[in-house]
């Protein structure tokens, strides 16, 4: 029961599974609009794709990853990572480009495809433009641990 409740708590706190359509095309266009909410690059670029077994192996390779496996469970789905760049306004009201990540479960089973709820995870503002939770491929990325935690919940 505790493990099940722990999973639910982690899912609510750490999940970022925007189950939607992505695009793997190299024909993404840069938006000319700087209107608040407009995508700067449309469609968002898929920057990584991990199968369930590859992600499980990656998590098993570190002490932190092993702890994530205990909390979230073994990945049953893969995860596609999309890098979102969009426009908003800064505190002075000027247009500014910001980023986010969309993590979409993948796989052939019913729990990994088809309609699923959307879960939003908001980590707040990062002061470094290098902080990128969409970049799961770089373990030196300062957002790597946070990204791995979110993806572990999405994949499980």
ChimeraX attribute file (.defattr): number of C-alpha atoms within 10 A of each C-alpha:
attribute: neighborCount
match mode: 1-to-1
recipient: residues
	/A:1	6
	/A:2	7
	/A:3	12
	/A:4	12
	/A:5	10
	/A:6	14
	/A:7	19
	/A:8	16
	/A:9	14
	/A:10	18
	/A:11	23
	/A:12	14
	/A:13	16
	/A:14	23
	/A:15	24
	/A:16	23
	/A:17	26
	/A:18	19
	/A:19	20
	/A:20	15
	/A:21	8
	/A:22	17
	/A:23	14
	/A:24	12
	/A:25	10
	/A:26	9
	/A:27	10
	/A:28	14
	/A:29	12
	/A:30	12
	/A:31	15
	/A:32	10
	/A:33	12
	/A:34	17
	/A:35	15
	/A:36	14
	/A:37	14
	/A:38	16
	/A:39	23
	/A:40	22
	/A:41	16
	/A:42	16
	/A:43	22
	/A:44	23
	/A:45	21
	/A:46	20
	/A:47	15
	/A:48	15
	/A:49	19
	/A:50	20
	/A:51	18
	/A:52	21
	/A:53	14
	/A:54	13
	/A:55	22
	/A:56	23
	/A:57	15
	/A:58	14
	/A:59	21
	/A:60	16
	/A:61	10
	/A:62	11
	/A:63	10
	/A:64	14
	/A:65	20
	/A:66	18
	/A:67	14
	/A:68	21
	/A:69	19
	/A:70	13
	/A:71	21
	/A:72	25
	/A:73	18
	/A:74	21
	/A:75	23
	/A:76	21
	/A:77	26
	/A:78	25
	/A:79	26
	/A:80	21
	/A:81	26
	/A:82	24
	/A:83	21
	/A:84	20
	/A:85	20
	/A:86	22
	/A:87	19
	/A:88	18
	/A:89	15
	/A:90	11
	/A:91	8
	/A:92	6
	/A:93	8
	/A:94	10
	/A:95	14
	/A:96	14
	/A:97	16
	/A:98	17
	/A:99	17
	/A:100	15
	/A:101	23
	/A:102	25
	/A:103	28
	/A:104	25
	/A:105	30
	/A:106	23
	/A:107	15
	/A:108	10
	/A:109	10
	/A:110	11
	/A:111	15
	/A:112	20
	/A:113	14
	/A:114	12
	/A:115	10
	/A:116	14
	/A:117	9
	/A:118	13
	/A:119	15
	/A:120	15
	/A:121	17
	/A:122	10
	/A:123	11
	/A:124	6
	/A:125	8
	/A:126	10
	/A:127	7
	/A:128	8
	/A:129	8
	/A:130	11
	/A:131	16
	/A:132	21
	/A:133	25
	/A:134	26
	/A:135	21
	/A:136	21
	/A:137	15
	/A:138	11
	/A:139	12
	/A:140	9
	/A:141	15
	/A:142	15
	/A:143	18
	/A:144	19
	/A:145	16
	/A:146	16
	/A:147	24
	/A:148	23
	/A:149	23
	/A:150	23
	/A:151	31
	/A:152	30
	/A:153	26
	/A:154	27
	/A:155	29
	/A:156	22
